[in-house]
Amino acid sequence: MGKTHIVMIIPPKLLANELESLMLKLNSQYHTSKVLMYYKPHVTLKSLGKISDEKFKEASGEICCIAGDIEPFSLTMEGLRFYGSNESFSGIYIPVQKSPELMELHTKLATRLNPYSDSKDRS
């Protein structure tokens, strides 16, 4: 098949650095590194699943068109959440508030990118 492709928002460098610092601190506190540093800080907008590089190149054109139509907007973080339990801590995530702008972007991505998505991942 192909590689897993995800459409995401990358936070500004200063915030990303702060989040990575927090992740490193938690890694040492919980003596784990298996999940926390696997992905750089980001907001997942749409997973395309495992698709070929060819299909991803086609989808990239759609992503650029959608991004070009969206006005810049702010995201509001809503605390800090953890995956797993105290015994098997495996990661952290920071939920973001579902603003009308974020929901519009997600809807456009989901609608226009579904033809490119792996059939098992259509959200």
C-alpha positions as CSV (number, residue, x, y, z in Angstrom):
1,M,0.0,0.0,0.0
2,G,1.4,3.4,0.9
3,K,2.4,5.6,3.7
4,T,-0.1,7.1,6.2
5,H,-0.7,10.8,5.4
6,I,-2.3,13.3,7.8
7,V,-3.4,16.9,7.1
8,M,-2.4,19.0,10.2
9,I,-1.8,22.5,11.5
10,I,1.6,23.0,12.9
11,P,1.7,25.6,15.7
12,P,4.0,28.6,15.7
13,K,7.6,27.8,16.5
14,L,7.6,29.4,20.0
15,L,4.5,27.3,21.0
16,A,5.9,24.2,19.4
17,N,9.1,24.6,21.4
18,E,7.2,25.0,24.6
19,L,5.1,21.9,23.9
20,E,8.2,19.8,23.0
21,S,9.8,21.0,26.2
22,L,6.8,19.8,28.2
23,M,6.9,16.5,26.3
24,L,10.6,16.0,27.2
25,K,9.9,16.8,30.9
26,L,7.0,14.2,30.9
27,N,9.3,11.7,29.2
28,S,11.8,11.9,32.0
29,Q,9.2,12.0,34.7
30,Y,7.4,8.9,33.4
31,H,10.5,7.2,32.0
32,T,9.0,6.8,28.6
33,S,9.7,8.0,25.1
34,K,7.7,5.6,23.0
35,V,4.9,7.9,22.0
36,L,5.6,11.4,23.3
37,M,8.2,12.4,20.7
38,Y,7.0,10.3,17.8
39,Y,5.0,13.2,16.3
40,K,5.9,16.9,16.5
41,P,3.2,19.1,18.1
42,H,0.3,19.5,15.7
43,V,-3.5,19.7,15.3
44,T,-4.8,16.8,13.2
45,L,-7.4,18.0,10.7
46,K,-7.9,14.9,8.5
47,S,-6.2,11.5,8.2
48,L,-6.1,10.2,4.7
49,G,-5.0,6.8,5.9
50,K,-2.4,4.7,3.9
51,I,-2.4,6.0,0.4
52,S,0.1,5.9,-2.4
53,D,2.5,8.8,-3.0
54,E,0.7,9.3,-6.4
55,K,-2.7,9.7,-4.7
56,F,-1.2,12.0,-2.1
57,K,0.2,14.3,-4.8
58,E,-3.3,14.6,-6.2
59,A,-4.8,15.2,-2.8
60,S,-2.1,17.9,-2.2
61,G,-3.5,20.0,-4.9
62,E,-6.9,19.9,-3.2
63,I,-5.3,20.7,0.1
64,C,-3.6,23.8,-1.4
65,C,-6.9,25.0,-2.9
66,I,-8.8,24.6,0.4
67,A,-6.0,26.3,2.4
68,G,-6.0,29.2,-0.1
69,D,-9.7,29.8,0.5
70,I,-9.5,29.9,4.3
71,E,-8.8,33.1,6.2
72,P,-6.3,32.9,9.0
73,F,-7.9,32.1,12.4
74,S,-6.9,31.5,16.0
75,L,-7.1,28.3,18.0
76,T,-7.9,28.0,21.7
77,M,-6.3,25.2,23.6
78,E,-8.5,23.5,26.2
79,G,-6.1,22.0,28.8
80,L,-3.9,19.0,28.7
81,R,-5.1,15.4,28.4
82,F,-3.2,12.1,28.7
83,Y,-3.5,8.7,26.9
84,G,-3.3,5.6,29.0
85,S,-3.1,5.4,32.8
86,N,-0.6,6.1,35.5
87,E,0.8,2.6,35.0
88,S,0.9,2.7,31.2
89,F,1.2,6.3,30.3
90,S,1.6,6.6,26.6
91,G,1.1,10.2,25.5
92,I,-0.4,13.6,25.8
93,Y,-2.7,15.7,23.7
94,I,-4.1,19.2,24.0
95,P,-7.7,19.5,22.8
96,V,-8.6,22.6,20.9
97,Q,-11.9,24.5,21.0
98,K,-14.1,23.7,18.0
99,S,-14.5,27.2,16.5
100,P,-16.7,27.8,13.4
101,E,-13.5,28.4,11.4
102,L,-11.9,25.2,12.4
103,M,-15.1,23.2,11.8
104,E,-15.5,24.8,8.3
105,L,-11.9,23.9,7.5
106,H,-12.4,20.3,8.7
107,T,-15.7,20.0,6.8
108,K,-14.1,21.2,3.5
109,L,-11.1,18.8,4.0
110,A,-13.3,15.8,4.8
111,T,-15.7,16.4,1.9
112,R,-13.1,17.2,-0.8
113,L,-10.4,14.7,0.4
114,N,-12.6,11.6,1.0
115,P,-12.1,10.4,-2.6
116,Y,-8.4,10.2,-1.9
117,S,-8.7,8.6,1.6
118,D,-8.2,5.0,2.5
119,S,-11.7,3.5,2.7
120,K,-11.1,2.5,6.3
121,D,-10.6,6.1,7.4
122,R,-13.3,8.4,6.1
123,S,-13.6,11.0,8.9
